[in-house]
Amino acid sequence: MNNTRCVSFPFVVALLILCLPGTNVFAASFDCAKATTFQEQTICKSPELSHLDQEMAALYKAVLSTSPRPEQIKDEQRQWLAIRSQLCADAACIKTSLEYRIRELQAIYETNPAP
């Protein structure tokens, strides 16, 4: 009796695709398959930037849920994204921008009263 285990072909194909050089499987706060801007594509290609983006997104959601002024927070986030889009032409700038926004959101979150 042969104890060889049969693995499905789609599973093998998926595994090979994930292991291909240049394949990026980093999780950002958005769908990387739909990334269109330079900044989004750069975040999707970098595990460090993807992690920072996820951290920023989690803080943003926490701030929105505790803020007495959620519309103002949304406006500030849109402004930050627009400025980052205009100014950042490399990964270092995107990283600095994400770190700055994380600090801003942390400060807002710490001053908001608990719900």
C-alpha positions as CSV (number, residue, x, y, z in Angstrom):
1,M,0.0,0.0,0.0
2,N,1.4,3.4,-1.0
3,N,1.1,6.1,1.7
4,T,1.7,8.9,-0.8
5,R,-0.7,11.7,-0.3
6,C,-2.3,13.3,-3.4
7,V,-2.3,17.1,-3.4
8,S,-4.7,18.9,-5.6
9,F,-3.4,20.7,-8.7
10,P,-4.9,24.1,-7.8
11,F,-3.2,24.0,-4.4
12,V,0.2,23.3,-6.0
13,V,-0.3,26.1,-8.5
14,A,-1.3,28.6,-5.7
15,L,1.7,27.6,-3.7
16,L,4.0,28.1,-6.6
17,I,2.6,31.5,-7.4
18,L,3.1,32.6,-3.8
19,C,6.7,31.5,-3.9
20,L,7.6,33.1,-7.2
21,P,10.2,35.9,-7.0
22,G,8.7,39.3,-7.2
23,T,5.3,38.1,-6.0
24,N,4.2,40.3,-3.2
25,V,1.8,38.9,-0.6
26,F,1.9,41.7,1.9
27,A,-1.2,42.8,3.6
28,A,-2.0,46.5,3.4
29,S,-5.1,48.2,4.7
30,F,-6.6,48.2,1.2
31,D,-6.8,45.6,-1.6
32,C,-3.4,45.5,-3.3
33,A,-5.0,43.9,-6.4
34,K,-6.7,47.3,-6.9
35,A,-3.7,49.4,-6.1
36,T,-3.4,52.1,-8.8
37,T,-1.3,54.9,-7.4
38,F,2.4,54.9,-7.0
39,Q,2.0,55.2,-3.2
40,E,-0.4,52.2,-3.0
41,Q,1.8,50.1,-5.2
42,T,4.8,51.0,-3.2
43,I,3.1,50.1,0.1
44,C,2.0,46.7,-1.4
45,K,5.5,45.9,-2.4
46,S,7.0,46.5,1.1
47,P,6.3,44.5,4.2
48,E,7.4,47.4,6.4
49,L,5.2,49.9,4.6
50,S,2.3,47.4,4.6
51,H,2.6,47.0,8.3
52,L,2.7,50.7,8.9
53,D,-0.3,51.2,6.7
54,Q,-2.2,48.6,8.6
55,E,-1.2,50.2,11.9
56,M,-2.3,53.6,10.7
57,A,-5.7,52.2,9.4
58,A,-6.4,50.5,12.7
59,L,-5.7,53.7,14.6
60,Y,-7.8,55.7,12.2
61,K,-10.8,53.4,12.8
62,A,-10.3,53.6,16.5
63,V,-10.1,57.4,16.4
64,L,-13.3,57.5,14.3
65,S,-15.1,55.3,16.7
66,T,-14.3,57.5,19.7
67,S,-14.2,61.0,18.2
68,P,-17.0,63.4,18.9
69,R,-16.1,64.9,15.4
70,P,-15.8,61.9,13.0
71,E,-16.4,64.1,9.9
72,Q,-13.5,66.3,10.8
73,I,-11.3,63.2,11.3
74,K,-12.4,61.9,7.8
75,D,-11.6,65.3,6.3
76,E,-8.1,65.3,7.9
77,Q,-7.5,61.8,6.6
78,R,-8.4,62.8,3.1
79,Q,-6.2,65.9,3.3
80,W,-3.3,63.8,4.6
81,L,-3.7,61.3,1.7
82,A,-3.9,64.1,-0.9
83,I,-0.7,65.7,0.5
84,R,1.1,62.3,0.6
85,S,0.1,61.7,-2.9
86,Q,1.4,65.0,-4.1
87,L,4.7,65.0,-2.2
88,C,5.8,61.4,-1.9
89,A,7.8,60.0,-4.8
90,D,9.7,57.3,-3.0
91,A,9.3,54.7,-0.2
92,A,11.3,56.7,2.4
93,C,8.8,59.6,2.0
94,I,5.8,57.2,2.3
95,K,7.3,55.7,5.4
96,T,7.9,59.1,7.0
97,S,4.4,60.2,6.1
98,L,2.8,57.0,7.6
99,E,4.9,57.3,10.8
100,Y,3.8,61.0,11.2
101,R,0.2,60.1,10.6
102,I,0.4,57.3,13.2
103,R,1.8,59.8,15.8
104,E,-1.0,62.2,14.9
105,L,-3.7,59.6,15.3
106,Q,-2.2,58.3,18.5
107,A,-2.3,61.8,20.0
108,I,-5.9,62.3,19.0
109,Y,-6.9,58.9,20.3
110,E,-5.3,59.5,23.6
111,T,-7.2,62.8,24.1
112,N,-10.6,61.4,23.0
113,P,-12.9,60.3,25.9
114,A,-13.7,56.6,26.0
115,P,-17.1,55.9,24.5
